[in-house]
Amino acid sequence: METIKFGKSEVVANPLGLGTNAVGGYNLFHQLADEDGKQLVEAAIACGINLLDTAYVYGLGHSEELVGQVIKNHRREDLVVATKGAHDFSTGEEVINNDPAFLRQQVENSLKRLQTDYLDIYYIHFPDHDTPKAEAVGALQRLREEGKIRAIGVSNFNLAQIKEANADGYVDVVEDEFSLLHQDHLNDGMLNYLHDNQISFVPYFPLASGLLTGKYDHLVTFPDDDIRSQIADFKEPRFRQVRQAVDQIRPIANAHQATVAQVVLAWYLTNPLISAVIPGAKRAAQVEANAKAMELQLSKTEYQTIEQAFQEFQNTTSGKSLKDPD
């Protein structure tokens, strides 16, 4: 698997990374153990996954701290560390803040927690309502000129906000939710704009909280307090349509002696509109299994078979934003 370069920057990584919201993200998941999180990151690095994606809001800095404890034991130049900021709790309430001074302080805080002198990618995690986006990105550009970040990203921005943020051509990468079940960006113009402006695209939740692993059958049920019971993807008739599409992947997986999840990840890695993909995990074994997708070569016919199986999901936005990386 060839390495990829992010936007117009000099940041280069292997195309399959690790999303670390379940590493120290105690505010997102129950019963997380710090040692398990660190072992998960170690397993990723051992498997050739050198793109580590974290954020302040994952555990309010704790994910960054755990990732930092791991990366200090490795050659820093071999790793690509990405983190994100925008959540402001200074008033006691959660506020999204893109103010340039706030972003600068967030970067400084992330550097300390990660125990590093520079960040390979820094994303504005969410857009706020007030800050001109070009001004927010301009603050990151000044940090880049100081050597504290190497590439500039925005996350969860719509197309209009991306264009505003990229007014001076400083944006290198966009991170947003995208999967075979939620391909709305194929038709809203975002991916075309990114391609035309040399901006890399990194989708998160690529396995759609386990729906694209093939682990669910028609007998599965969820209690009322489980978020999956409230999501359109898990409700009929859509749930049945998802399972039918996933079933079309199984023969391809069998032909490659691979899992459905590995084939799905390989599809993203083959997609010319996608630069890198960052599946999350809770266990080291999941990371090790995901890494094998980098060795899987899909034929043109196999790629098109998967694309056609999920064609009906190209305009779908409902059901997005489940938090569980499983």
N, C-alpha and C positions, 0 to 999 in steps of 0.2 A: 504494500500500500504506500503510495507516494505521500510525502508531506504536503501541507497546504500553507499558503502565506495569507495573512489577514490584511485585506484591503491593500492600501498603498504603503503599509508599514513594512518593517523588516522582521516581524514576528512570524515564526514558522513552527508548526506543530504537527504531530500525527493527527489524522482527521477524526479519530474517535477519542473523546475525552471522558471526563468523569464529572457529573454534577454532584455536588457535595451537600445538598440541603439536608440529607440524613446523617451527615457527619457533624455532630454538635448542634443540630437544629432542634433543640429540645422544645422550642415554642411551636414547632411544626409537627413533631412526631412524639409519641409516647415511648417510654422505656428505652431510651438511647444510652448506650455506654460509651464513654470517651475512648476506651481502649479498642472497642470494636470499630469505632470511626477511624482511628489512626491505622488500624490494621487494614481497613478497607482502602485507604489512600496508599499505603505501602504496597498492597496487592496490585493496585492499578499501575503504579510506577514499575513494579517488577514485570508486568505484562506488556510494557511498552506504551502505556497510556501516559503521555507527558503533559496533556492539557488538563489542568485542574481548575474547575469553575466553582467559585464560592461567592458569598455575599455577606455583608454586615447583618442583614436581617435574618440570616440562618443562625438562630441562637443568639442574636444581638451581639455578634462578634465572636461567639464561641467557636463556630465553624472555622473562621479564619485562624483562631488561636490553635486549633488542633491541626489544621493543614500546615500552619507555620512550624509546629513542633516536628512534623514529619519532614518537611522540605529542608530543614536545616541539617539533616543527616544525608543529604544528597547534593550533587553538584547543581548549584542553582541555575547555571546556564543550560542545563539539560532539560529544564522544566519550563512550562509556560503556565504562569499563574494569572488567572483572571478573577477579579472580584467586582462587586457592584455596590453602589450606595445611592441613597435618596431618602431613606426613612429617618425622620427626625423625631426623637422622643423628648426633646429638651423641655417641652411644655407639660410633659406628663401624658400627653396624648400622641397617637401616631399621626404624623403629618408627612406628606411627600414634599421634599424641598430640593429644588435644583439651583438655589442661589449660589453664585460662584464662590463666595467665601465659605459657605457650608460645604460645598463639594471639595474644596481644597483641604478643609479640616478632615473630612471623611477619608480622603486619600492618605493624609498623614497618619490618621488613626489605624487605617488598614495596614500600612507599612509596618507599624509597630507590632500589631497583632500577628502579622504573618512573618515577622522577624526577617524582613528583606529590605534591600535598598531601593528596589524598583518593582513595579507591577508591569507585567507584560501587556495586560489588557485591563482597562478600567471602564466599566459601564455605568452610565446613569441608569439606575435600576428601573425607575418609573418616571414618567413626565409629571411635573406639577402643573398647576393651572395658570401660574402668573409669570414665571421666569421666561424671557425670550430664549428659545432653545439655542440659538447661535451664541448667545452670551454664556450659557452654561457650558457648551462645548469649547468655547474660547478659553474658559478657565482651565479645562483639561489640556488644551493645546499648550498653554503656558507651563503646565506641569510636565508635559512631554518635553518641552524645550529645556526644562531643568533636569531632565533625565529620570524623573520619578515614575513616569509611565511610558510605555513604548507604543501603545496603540489605543485608540479611543473608540468606545462603543456606546450604543444606546440600546436599551431593552424595554420592551412593551410599548414602544412608540408606534403610533399609526403612521401612514404614509405621509400625511401632511406634516406631522411633527418631525419625521425623519428628514424631509426636504428642508425644513426650517433649520434643523440641527446641522445639516450638511451645507449650509449656505456658503461657507468658506472652504468646503472640500476637506474638512478635517476628520470626518467620520470614517473609520476603517471597518467596523463590524456592527451588525445588528443581531440581537438575540430576541427571539420571540417564540411563542408556542406554535408548533406546526407538526403535524403527523399525517400518516396516511388517512386517519379519520377526520382530520381538520386541515384541509388543504385550501382554505379560503384565500390565502395569499397568492395562490396561482392566478386568481381572477381579480384581485383588488389592485393590481398594478405594483405592489410592493417589490416582489422578486424581480420584476423587469427593471424597476428603477435601480435596485441594488446592483444588478448585473451591469447596467449601463454606466454606473458611476464607480465601478471597482470597489464595491462595498461587500464584504463577506457576510454570509448569512449562517447563523448557528441556531438551529431549532432546539427547544427544550421540550420535555415530556414526549419524546419520540415513540415510546412504547404505550402511550395513552393509558398510564396507570395499570398496566398489565393486560389490557384488552388485546394488544397486538402481540402478546406472547403465546396466545392459544391456550392459556391455562384455565379459561372459564368454559363451562358447558351450560346447557339449558337448565340444569338442575340447581345451579348456584342461586342462593338467596342472600339478601343483606338485611340486617336489622334496621329499624327505622332511624336509629341514631348514627348509622353509617352513611357518610356523604354519598357513597355510590348509589344508595337507594333513591337519591334525589336528582341524579344526573341523567340527562337524556340518553347518553350512550348505553346505559345499563337498563333502559326501559324498552319494552316491546312497542312496536315491531323493530325498532332500531337495533336493539341488542341482538336479535336474530340475524339481521342484515350484516352486522359486524362479524358474527361468528361464521356466517356463510362466506364472507370475503376472506377471513382468516383461513378457512378450510382450503381455499385455493392455493395457499402458500405451502401447505403441508407436503404435497408431492415434491416441490422444489427443495424443501428442507431435507426430505428423505434422500433425494438424489445427491445431496452434498454431505450427507451424514451430519447434518447440522440441526439446530433448533429453529423453531419459527422465529423466535426473537432475533437470533443471529442473522437470519435471512432478511428480516425487516431492517435491521441496522445496516446490513450490506446494501440494501436498496437505497437508503439515504446516502451512504458513502459513494454510491454510483451516480447519484442524481447530480447533474452539472450545476444546478441552482443552489446546492447546499455545500458549504465549505467544510464544516465539522459538525458533529452531533455529540451531545453530552448526556447520555442516559444516566439517571441516578441509580443508586443501589443501597441496600442496607447490609448486605453480607459480602464478604470477600469473594465467595464462590460465584456470586452474580457478576462481579467485575471481571473475574477470570473468564467466565463464559462469554460476556459481552465482547471482550478483547479479541476473541477468535473470529469475530465478524470482519476484522481487518484482513484476515487471510482468505476470505470467501469471495470468489470471483463469480458474479452473476453473468450469464450470457445475455445478449440483447433480447432474446425471446423471453427469458425468465424475467428480466426487468419489465418488459412490456406486459407480461401476464399479470404481474403484481399491480402495475399501474392500472390496468383495465379492471382488475378485481375490485379496486377501490375508487373507481371513477365516479360513482354516485356520491362520494363524500367530498367532492372538490369545492363545494360551496358551503360546507358545514362549519358553523361557529358554535352552536349549542353543544353543551357537554364539555367544554374546555375547562382547563385550570383545576384538575384534580391534583392534589399535592403529593400523593403517595407514589414514590418512584418505582414501586414494585409493578 
